[in-house]
Every structure is written in C-alpha cells, then in structure tokens.
C-alpha cells in the first residue's frame, strides 16, 4: 500500500469508528456529517440510513463491494465478514450488542453463531425476575457449579460460550466493546481492538491496490 495515510471507517448503529494512521476515534452517527471529510475514506457499514447517505459521496468507498461473497452466506453481517478476512486460522469472538463467534481455517470461513450480548442477556434475566438483576461475574470459576444467584446466572451465560469456543482448539481473537470483559474467561485469547481495520486493510491491499498497479 502507498505510504500516504489511509482513512478507514467502521460504521455501526451509533458511531463512526475511524482509523487514521495509528489513531482511532469515534464520531456520533447522529451528530457527524460525512460530507465534512474530503479525503478518500474506505468504509464498511451496517447502518442502512448512513449507507444511503454515503452512496452519493464519491470519496467514500464501500469495501463490501469488493468482497468475494461466495465464501460467506448472504445475510451475514459485513462486520463479521471483514473480521474473518483479517485472520488465517482461529476463532473470532466479537463481543458487541450481540456476541458473534466465527471459525476460520486456512483462510476459509467454516461457520459461526450468534449469541446474546452482555446487556441483552442481563435484560433477559431481569425480565424473568427482578431478583435476577445482577451484573455478570466474569471472575467466577467455570469449573465449579455456583452456589449463589449472581454466579448462577453468570455461569448460565458464560459456560456455554466458553465450552463452545474452546472446543475448536484454535487461537481465539477477542474484539468488540465487551472484549475486555470476556478476556477474563478467555485469558489465552488475543485482544484485537482493531481487528476489523486489519481486515479492511487486507481487502484494500489485495483487491483494490493491486488492481491499479
């Protein structure tokens, strides 16, 4: 890739997450106007309203149009796809509003699943009974059955995820807003805060940059 600074942007439902050089920062979806950026921006977007707005801006380049989709399924989120593009082998655990788990072997997406995110699962327990309105305990011993309510709901939430992820016996890549919480139950994992940006850079280098050189 050229030595000029490339601007990357991962757009979600609430924020634009930028990477510019070694600096990453966020802007509010509600407050930020993408027309204020005149430089070329490579982006992915799961926000349909923002996506419509960006289609008229020629300096904003949609990387989803440069993905070989035959390796994935049609309804798979572009954020999950880009994360899978970033690694050669491993299990990606993206802990956001939902927790997605995807397995990549020799550069090929093997499949994955979607698990409720931390806040969604806490609301579920609270809706069952106010007596279950606890924060999750990420320090609990998953090898022992719990003997109190907080650990009981924590175990119910975390044990299934823990067992499934470890069953694949591959390197674990943790990303997303709640990754710092899950690192406690996956201490051997690699915490990759900007994994999506690594995948975006790979797409640019392999699909776009080579095309013009």
C-alpha positions as CSV (number, residue, x, y, z in Angstrom):
1,X,0.0,0.0,0.0
2,X,1.2,3.6,-0.6
3,X,2.9,5.5,2.2
4,X,0.1,8.0,2.3
5,X,-2.2,7.8,5.4
6,X,-5.4,5.8,4.6
7,X,-8.6,6.7,6.4
8,X,-10.7,3.6,7.4
9,X,-14.2,3.8,8.9
10,X,-16.3,1.1,10.5
11,X,-19.9,2.4,10.8
12,X,-22.3,0.9,13.3
13,X,-25.7,1.9,14.6
14,X,-24.5,4.6,16.9
15,X,-21.0,5.6,15.8
16,X,-18.5,6.1,13.0
17,X,-15.2,4.4,14.2
18,X,-12.3,5.8,12.3
19,X,-8.7,4.7,11.9
20,X,-6.3,7.3,10.5
21,X,-2.7,6.2,10.6
22,X,-2.2,4.8,14.1
23,X,-5.0,6.9,15.7
24,X,-8.6,5.6,16.0
25,X,-11.5,7.7,17.2
26,X,-15.3,7.7,17.1
27,X,-17.9,10.2,15.9
28,X,-21.7,10.1,16.7
29,X,-23.9,8.8,13.9
30,X,-26.5,11.4,14.9
31,X,-24.1,14.4,15.0
32,X,-21.3,13.7,12.4
33,X,-21.7,14.8,8.8
34,X,-19.6,12.6,6.5
35,X,-19.5,15.4,3.9
36,X,-17.0,17.3,6.1
37,X,-14.3,14.8,5.0
38,X,-12.9,15.5,1.6
39,X,-10.2,12.8,1.6
40,X,-10.8,9.3,0.4
41,X,-12.4,7.1,3.1
42,X,-12.7,3.3,2.9
43,X,-15.6,2.0,4.9
44,X,-18.0,-0.8,5.9
45,X,-21.4,0.0,7.3
46,X,-24.3,-1.9,9.0
47,X,-26.4,1.3,9.4
48,X,-28.9,1.4,6.5
49,X,-29.7,5.1,7.0
50,X,-26.0,6.1,6.8
51,X,-25.4,3.7,3.9
52,X,-27.9,5.6,1.8
53,X,-26.3,8.9,2.6
54,X,-22.8,7.7,1.7
55,X,-23.8,6.4,-1.7
56,X,-23.8,10.0,-3.0
57,X,-20.3,10.7,-1.7
58,X,-17.7,9.5,-4.2
59,X,-14.8,9.8,-1.8
60,X,-16.4,7.2,0.5
61,X,-15.6,3.8,-0.9
62,X,-17.7,0.8,0.2
63,X,-15.4,-2.1,0.8
64,X,-18.4,-4.6,1.0
65,X,-18.5,-4.3,-2.8
66,X,-15.0,-5.9,-3.1
67,X,-15.7,-9.0,-1.0
68,X,-15.8,-12.4,-2.6
69,X,-19.2,-13.3,-1.1
70,X,-19.2,-16.9,-2.3
71,X,-17.2,-17.6,0.8
72,X,-20.0,-16.4,3.1
73,X,-23.7,-16.5,3.4
74,X,-26.0,-13.8,2.0
75,X,-27.3,-12.5,5.3
76,X,-24.0,-12.4,7.1
77,X,-23.1,-9.0,8.6
78,X,-20.3,-7.2,6.8
79,X,-18.5,-6.6,10.1
80,X,-18.3,-10.4,10.7
81,X,-17.1,-10.9,7.2
82,X,-14.3,-8.3,7.4
83,X,-13.2,-9.8,10.7
84,X,-12.9,-13.2,9.1
85,X,-10.9,-11.7,6.3
86,X,-8.4,-10.4,8.9
87,X,-7.1,-13.8,10.0
88,X,-5.9,-17.1,8.6
89,X,-6.8,-19.5,11.4
90,X,-8.7,-19.1,14.6
91,X,-12.0,-18.4,16.4
92,X,-13.2,-14.7,16.3
93,X,-15.3,-13.7,19.3
94,X,-16.8,-10.2,18.6
95,X,-18.5,-9.0,21.8
96,X,-20.9,-6.2,20.9
97,X,-24.6,-5.8,21.1
98,X,-24.6,-9.5,20.1
99,X,-21.7,-11.8,20.6
100,X,-20.7,-13.4,17.3
101,X,-18.4,-16.4,17.1
102,X,-16.8,-17.3,13.7
103,X,-14.3,-20.0,12.8
104,X,-11.7,-19.5,10.1
105,X,-9.5,-22.4,8.9
106,X,-6.7,-21.8,6.3
107,X,-8.3,-18.6,5.3
108,X,-11.8,-20.1,4.8
109,X,-14.9,-19.2,6.8
110,X,-16.1,-22.5,8.3
111,X,-19.3,-21.1,10.0
112,X,-20.3,-19.4,13.2
113,X,-23.1,-18.5,15.5
114,X,-24.7,-15.5,17.2
115,X,-25.1,-15.3,21.0
116,X,-26.9,-12.6,23.0
117,X,-24.7,-9.8,24.1
118,X,-24.0,-8.9,27.7
119,X,-26.6,-6.2,28.0
120,X,-29.3,-8.3,26.2
121,X,-28.7,-11.3,28.4
122,X,-28.8,-9.2,31.6
123,X,-32.2,-7.7,30.5
124,X,-33.4,-11.3,29.9
125,X,-32.6,-12.4,33.4
126,X,-34.1,-9.1,34.8
127,X,-37.3,-9.7,32.8
128,X,-37.6,-13.2,34.3
129,X,-37.4,-11.8,37.8
130,X,-36.1,-8.6,39.4
131,X,-34.3,-10.9,41.8
132,X,-32.0,-11.9,38.9
133,X,-31.0,-8.3,38.1
134,X,-27.3,-8.9,38.7
135,X,-24.1,-7.8,36.9
136,X,-22.3,-10.8,35.5
137,X,-19.3,-12.1,37.4
138,X,-16.5,-12.7,34.9
139,X,-14.2,-13.9,37.7
140,X,-16.2,-17.0,38.6
141,X,-14.7,-20.4,38.4
142,X,-16.3,-22.1,35.4
143,X,-15.2,-25.5,36.6
144,X,-17.4,-25.4,39.7
145,X,-21.2,-25.2,39.9
146,X,-22.3,-22.0,41.5
147,X,-23.9,-21.6,44.9
148,X,-25.3,-18.1,44.7
149,X,-27.6,-16.3,42.3
150,X,-25.2,-13.9,40.8
151,X,-22.7,-16.7,39.9
152,X,-25.6,-18.9,38.8
153,X,-26.8,-16.5,36.1
154,X,-23.2,-15.7,35.2
155,X,-22.4,-19.4,34.8
156,X,-25.5,-19.9,32.7
157,X,-24.5,-17.1,30.3
158,X,-20.7,-17.8,30.1
159,X,-20.3,-21.5,30.4
160,X,-21.9,-22.4,27.1
161,X,-20.0,-19.7,25.3
162,X,-16.7,-20.8,26.9
163,X,-17.1,-24.5,26.1
164,X,-18.2,-23.9,22.5
165,X,-15.3,-21.5,21.8
166,X,-12.6,-23.7,23.4
167,X,-14.0,-26.8,21.6
168,X,-12.5,-25.7,18.3
169,X,-9.0,-25.8,19.8
170,X,-7.7,-22.8,17.8
171,X,-6.3,-19.4,18.6
172,X,-9.0,-17.1,20.0
173,X,-9.3,-13.5,18.8
174,X,-11.4,-11.2,21.0
175,X,-12.8,-7.9,19.7
176,X,-15.7,-5.6,20.3
177,X,-16.8,-3.3,23.1
178,X,-17.1,-6.1,25.7
179,X,-13.9,-7.9,24.8
180,X,-12.2,-6.6,27.9
181,X,-14.8,-8.4,30.0
182,X,-14.5,-11.8,28.1
183,X,-10.8,-11.8,28.3
184,X,-11.3,-12.9,31.9
185,X,-12.8,-16.2,30.8
186,X,-10.5,-16.5,27.8
187,X,-7.2,-15.4,29.3
188,X,-5.3,-17.2,26.4
189,X,-7.1,-15.1,23.8
190,X,-5.6,-12.3,21.7
191,X,-7.3,-9.0,22.4
192,X,-7.6,-7.3,19.0
193,X,-9.3,-3.9,19.4
194,X,-8.9,-3.0,15.7
195,X,-9.3,-6.4,14.1
196,X,-11.9,-5.1,11.6
197,X,-9.4,-2.5,10.5
198,X,-6.9,-5.2,9.8
199,X,-9.4,-7.0,7.6
200,X,-10.2,-3.7,5.8
201,X,-6.5,-3.1,5.1
202,X,-6.2,-6.6,3.7
203,X,-9.1,-6.1,1.3
204,X,-7.6,-2.8,0.1
205,X,-4.2,-4.3,-0.5
206,X,-5.4,-7.5,-2.2
207,X,-8.5,-6.2,-4.1
208,X,-8.0,-2.5,-4.7
209,X,-4.4,-1.5,-4.6
210,X,-3.2,-4.4,-6.8
211,X,-5.9,-3.6,-9.3
212,X,-4.4,-0.2,-10.1
213,X,-0.7,-1.3,-10.1
